[in-house]
Amino acid sequence: MQGWSFERKIQVTQLRILEWYEKWGGKVYISFSGGKDSTVLLDLARRMYPDVPAVFCDTGLEYPEIREFVKSKDNVEWLRPMRYNKSTKSWEPTNFKEVIKTEGYPLISKEVSRHIHDVRKLGNDCFAAKMFTGERGQYDISKYKFLISAPFDISNKCCTIMKKNPFHVYEKESDRKPIIATMASESRQRRTQWLRDGCNSFDGKISSKPISFWTDQDVLRYIKTFNIKYATVYGDIVEDERGRLLTTGENRTGCMFCMYGCHLEKEPNKFQRMKISHPKQYDYCIRSVDDNGLGLGEILDYIGVPYK
Ligand code: SF4
């Protein structure tokens, strides 16, 4: 499917959107991050259903250009990060600083962060500990064993609190089902999920990911072909000498301060680029917690990722 023609991809994606919309009697929404993938998805969906709502979670971690772009769109519901308070039995607003203080930093990847958190909580005999010895697990993560004794907390709870919870609450209250712009080409995990569930999954884990089989090139081509507006943080879309499309600014946006995957980036990495493009935000995230920052400088030093 990834090798299909551009035109066929558009047709099949719109068919998947139609199936989802019909199945739920129109009670659907577009999960809109303001990034280029969900901008394309929103355009595709609104060509068919102009009134379909978009929902954006304002995590405080988006590039300022992304927030501005989202503001320019009609019919967008804004959500905020939230966590469940067991003693008051209610959802309460929260923010990234509070999450890293109470739960720990998201580091390397969701899986590695989760396993580190589990080993620290359950001890060296637990299942997660075997992941770091190579006895269990599909992939070798033994090189991250040193993080088990790092002098700061690590966990994978951030995404749940910052993004999943607010959408979960919205879905319960609105009774709408999401349409999401993730693609199999983005990561091993997303590819595995797509191979298992397909684009629309109506039972088990209910989900619609109708651009799953698109590539980054398809997304850029769609933006160029239909001349749709997108967030300025990406810069211009240009062709390289081999005819491949690329952005002159950021290629992937997502959370500005997230450290997932930053150890794999070539220099200048996202933090080094941020130092030039967004110095205020850079200063805030790198500064120590004692100095009223997020303390990422110390964490990046610990895992050997340059940021200067
Ligand atoms: S992508 Fe990173 S920073 Fe953003 S919510 Fe998930 S873990 Fe947190």
Boltz pocket constraint, residues with backbone or C-beta under 6 A from the ligand:
constraints:
  - pocket:
      binder: B
      contacts: [[A, 61], [A, 106], [A, 156], [A, 158], [A, 159], [A, 160], [A, 162], [A, 163], [A, 254], [A, 255], [A, 257], [A, 258], [A, 259], [A, 260]]
      max_distance: 6.0
